Amino acid sequence: MPGYLICLGDPVLCMHGGIGQTIPTNLRVKVNGKPIVLQNNVYAIAGCSLLTSGGPFCATAQWTRTATRVKSNGVPVILQDSQAECQTTKNGVLLQPTQLRIKGI
C-alpha cells in the first residue's frame, strides 16, 4: 500500500507511550527540509511505561516492513504503513507522518 514518507522528527511511539528518536543515516534526501527515515535507522525508545527490574522494556526498535519500490542509496525508505518492532517485546510502534506531500510504495 502507498503511504507518506516518514521524516526525521515525525512522532514514533512504542505501544507503551515511549518516544522514539533516531540519528539519520542518509542526509541526501529531504522532504520539507527534513531527512527521510531509512530501514537501517534504529530508534532508541525513551520513556516506555512498561518497566522491568532492568529498566524500560522497550529500548530500541528496528524496521521489519518497509517500502518495496522506493529506496535511497539502495536502502528502502520508511512509509506511514511500515512496521518496526521493539527488540525486547516484539511489539510494534506507532507512526504519524507530519508531511503530507510525498508518498511511496
N, C-alpha and C positions, 0 to 999 in steps of 0.2 A: 504494500500500500504506500502511496506517496505521503510524505509528511514534511513539515517545515524543518529546516536545518537548525540544530542546537548550536548555540554560540557560547563562548566563554562568558560566565556570569549569569546565564539562564538558570533558573531555580532547578536544582536536582536534590530530591529529598529521599531518605530511606523511609521505609514503611513505618518507622517509629518516630519520625519527625526530625531526624538528624539532617544536617545540611551538608551537601557535598561540594567540595572545592577541588579544582584540578589546575595543573600547570599546562598550558598549551604546548604541544609538541610541533605544531606547524603554524607559523605566523604568516605564511604566504597568502592564504585565502581568508578573506574577511567579509563579513556581512554587516553593514551599517557601522563599520569601523571596529568590529569585534571579531577575533579569530574564531573559526568554527572548531567544533569538537570532533576528534577522530577516534577510531576504535582503540588505538593504543594509549588514549588518555585514561589513566586510572584516577578515580575520585577518592579522596580522603574524606571520610564522613565524620563530622563533629557534632556532638550534641545528641547522639542516639539515646533515646529514653529507656531502651532495653539494656539494663546493666547486669553484668556478671561479676563475680569476685575479682576477675582480672581486668575489669574496666568495661567500657561500652562494647556492646555486642557487634554492632556494625562499625567496622573501622575503615574498610576500603570496598570499592565497588568496581567491577570490571565488566566491560560491554560484552554481551553474548549474542545479540542480534543487531545488525547494522544495516545501512543502505546496501543494496545489491548492485546498483548500477552507477552510483556516484562515488568517486574517490578523489582524494587529494594526495599527490605524490604516491599513488598506488595503495593508499590506506583508505578503507571505507569511512565515510562520514557518518555522523550520528544524526538521526532524524527523531521527530517527536514520538514516533512509534517504535523506536529502538528499545532494546531491553538490556538491562545490566542486572547483575546480582551481587549482593554483598557477599564477600568472601567467607564470612563465618556462618551466616544464617541462610544463605542462598535465597533470601527474599529479594524482590525486585526493588527498583527505585521509581520515583515519580518524576516525570519531566514536564516542564512547562516552557515552551519556546516564547521568547519575547519579540522576535522578529516574525512578521507575517508576510514576507515578500518572496522568499526563495524556498521552493520545495524540491525534494529529490525522491528517488525511488530506490 
